[in-house]
Amino acid sequence: MTAQKTKPAPRPGVMDIAAYVPGKEHAPGVARVFKLSANETPLGPSPRAIEAFRAAAGQLERYPDGQAKELREAIASTFRLNAANILCGNGSDELLGLLCHVYLGPGDEGIVTEHGFLVYKIQIMAAGATPVTVKERDCRVDVDAILAAVTDRTRAVFIANPGNPTGTYVPVAEIRRLHAALPPHVLLVLDAAYAEYVRRNDYEAGLELVSSCQNVVMTRTFSKAYGLAALRLGWLYAPEHVIDALDRVRGPFNISAPGIAAGAAAMRDQAFIEQAVAYNALWIGRLAEAFEALGLRVTPSVANFVLIHFPEEDGRRAADADAFLTARGYILRAVRSYGFDNALRMSVGPEEANLGVIDALREFMGRA
Ligand SMILES: *Cc1c(COP(=O)(O)O)cnc(C)c1O
């Protein structure tokens, strides 16, 4: 006879998952704090989104539209897509989880990359499947390494493009080369959370590939350039057979009514997004230049954050810099869990914070 269990036990594998740990938010004892640890925009959302959110407060007793039609149509008309190929989620995190639960199970493998977003691995394991991590090359996704890791058990490949926390990107030609070599039953998930910020003519978020293939999905978010992280809004663009499968599993009212209203208003205000992107482009260059002038190495970023590497040799380590900055009210993101022992990620912040971090790091590096 098997031993009696004394309490309910999670499915095998669940307790092997390392829970996601968000970046810190507080600097105890510091009066003025700038949170530069979660890639939130310093400009906030479009004022039209805030107005729409407030207006939604008048009908909180009513269930939202389970199809999120207004939001899907705003997205469809902005990107010239068919609304039937769009599914909205409670953050793109929810959509990544749905993809794993629908396409992966015990015995299956999902490929992720060395410095990839931790949510992929968590959701692959939550589905009972096995994450297979492939090396990156100099903080860049290595398409050949991914292809070498494909086995009979591979069901999905997850790529953040641009990558977080690296800020590097995979050019469209490389994405196409990867897709062409993948078996047609393997789902290629392109997480384009930072696509708005990219200004490179050899980059594509994935719209064309999704439109012309049966095994590619692109995920997007309202949490970054759109400034709506608190509302939890994401969307994906996928072939209809994928939408049909996900629709059967998702919560029937997974997007809130204030979320639908504010998201649609934000999406319609593309002029606001252009301003946010222009502000970011200005600072991403200035920050990289300033940090490099201090003897720090910065991974070239096309997103709204920079990965700052500290020199190994002179003992000025990332953990010490983190404490030094936190004591001055600048909260950056430690990235040890992403495979970087001696680096910090900094989101582009308001001007005052950007200049403050430059000054503080000048002092930390002994250049003041
Ligand atoms: C921030 C981020 C997201 C967005 O997640 P939400 O759940 O939409 O807030 C997705 N992928 C990556 C790589 C990110 O950095």
The ligand as an SDF file (V2000), in Angstrom:
LIG
                    3D

 15 15  0  0  0  0  0  0  0  0999 V2000
    7.9850   43.6360  -19.6390 C   0  0  0  0  0  0  0  0  0  0  0  0
    8.0120   42.4370  -20.5100 C   0  0  0  0  0  0  0  0  0  0  0  0
    6.8280   41.8440  -20.9240 C   0  0  0  0  0  0  0  0  0  0  0  0
    5.4980   42.4490  -20.5630 C   0  0  0  0  0  0  0  0  0  0  0  0
    4.8040   41.6870  -19.6800 O   0  0  0  0  0  0  0  0  0  0  0  0
    3.3150   42.1680  -19.2760 P   0  0  0  0  0  0  0  0  0  0  0  0
    2.7870   40.9530  -18.6270 O   0  0  0  0  0  0  0  0  0  0  0  0
    2.6050   42.5060  -20.5540 O   0  0  0  0  0  0  0  0  0  0  0  0
    3.4480   43.3370  -18.3750 O   0  0  0  0  0  0  0  0  0  0  0  0
    6.8940   40.7460  -21.7420 C   0  0  0  0  0  0  0  0  0  0  0  0
    8.0900   40.2530  -22.1610 N   0  0  0  0  0  0  0  0  0  0  0  0
    9.2360   40.8310  -21.8010 C   0  0  0  0  0  0  0  0  0  0  0  0
   10.5150   40.2910  -22.3290 C   0  0  0  0  0  0  0  0  0  0  0  0
    9.2380   41.9200  -20.9440 C   0  0  0  0  0  0  0  0  0  0  0  0
   10.3970   42.4620  -20.5660 O   0  0  0  0  0  0  0  0  0  0  0  0
  1  2  1  0
  2  3  1  0
  2 14  2  0
  3  4  1  0
  3 10  2  0
  4  5  1  0
  5  6  1  0
  6  7  2  0
  6  8  1  0
  6  9  1  0
 10 11  1  0
 11 12  2  0
 12 13  1  0
 12 14  1  0
 14 15  1  0
M  END
$$$$
